[in-house]
Amino acid sequence: MTAASPDDTVSFARDIRPLFRAKDQESMRKAFDLFDYSDVAAHADAIAGALRSGRMPCDGAWPEAQVAAFQHWIDAGKPA
């Protein structure tokens, strides 16, 4: 997903969950489950900050389009 317009629908299951790899889930499991909607929604602002700063994922920063997609999901109200 690239820069999305306000009319674009976004969902955790279709658009956000696939951005996280199994190794990302494993590395963050002690804090929260990146494959679980409730966990990601509850920690979304902290996750977004870590993604923007490049601290997450631990093996290299996401492309800007993926960070923007995650932020769009937050801005859209974190739809499931």
C-alpha positions as CSV (number, residue, x, y, z in Angstrom):
1,M,0.0,0.0,0.0
2,T,1.3,3.5,-0.8
3,A,0.0,6.9,0.2
4,A,-3.7,6.1,0.7
5,S,-6.6,8.4,0.3
6,P,-9.2,8.7,3.0
7,D,-11.5,6.6,0.9
8,D,-9.2,3.6,0.8
9,T,-10.3,0.8,3.1
10,V,-7.6,-0.8,5.2
11,S,-7.8,-3.8,7.5
12,F,-5.5,-5.5,10.0
13,A,-6.1,-8.9,8.5
14,R,-5.6,-8.0,4.9
15,D,-3.1,-5.1,4.9
16,I,-1.2,-4.9,8.2
17,R,-0.8,-8.5,9.6
18,P,1.0,-9.6,6.3
19,L,3.6,-6.9,6.8
20,F,4.9,-8.7,9.9
21,R,7.1,-11.8,9.4
22,A,7.3,-14.8,11.7
23,K,10.7,-13.7,12.9
24,D,9.3,-10.3,13.8
25,Q,6.6,-12.0,15.8
26,E,9.1,-14.2,17.6
27,S,11.4,-11.3,18.4
28,M,8.6,-9.2,19.9
29,R,6.6,-12.0,21.6
30,K,7.7,-11.1,25.1
31,A,6.1,-7.6,24.7
32,F,3.1,-8.4,22.4
33,D,2.0,-10.6,19.6
34,L,2.4,-9.0,16.2
35,F,0.0,-11.5,14.7
36,D,-2.8,-10.6,17.1
37,Y,-5.1,-7.7,16.2
38,S,-5.8,-6.7,19.9
39,D,-2.1,-6.6,20.8
40,V,-1.1,-4.6,17.7
41,A,-4.0,-2.2,18.2
42,A,-3.2,-1.7,21.8
43,H,0.5,-1.0,21.1
44,A,0.0,0.7,17.7
45,D,1.5,4.1,18.6
46,A,4.6,2.5,20.1
47,I,5.0,0.2,17.1
48,A,4.6,3.1,14.7
49,G,7.3,5.0,16.5
50,A,9.7,2.0,16.4
51,L,8.9,1.6,12.7
52,R,9.5,5.2,11.9
53,S,12.8,5.3,13.8
54,G,14.0,2.1,12.2
55,R,14.3,0.3,15.6
56,M,11.8,-2.2,14.3
57,P,12.1,-4.7,12.8
58,C,15.5,-5.6,14.3
59,D,17.1,-6.6,11.1
60,G,16.4,-3.4,9.1
61,A,13.9,-0.6,8.6
62,W,10.7,-1.1,6.7
63,P,10.4,0.8,3.4
64,E,8.5,4.1,3.8
65,A,5.5,2.8,2.0
66,Q,5.0,0.1,4.7
67,V,5.5,2.6,7.5
68,A,2.9,4.8,5.8
69,A,0.5,1.9,5.4
70,F,0.8,1.1,9.1
71,Q,0.1,4.8,10.0
72,H,-2.8,4.9,7.6
73,W,-4.3,1.9,9.5
74,I,-4.0,3.8,12.8
75,D,-5.4,7.0,11.3
76,A,-8.4,4.9,9.9
77,G,-9.3,3.8,13.4
78,K,-7.3,0.5,13.4
79,P,-10.0,-1.6,11.6
80,A,-9.8,-5.3,12.1
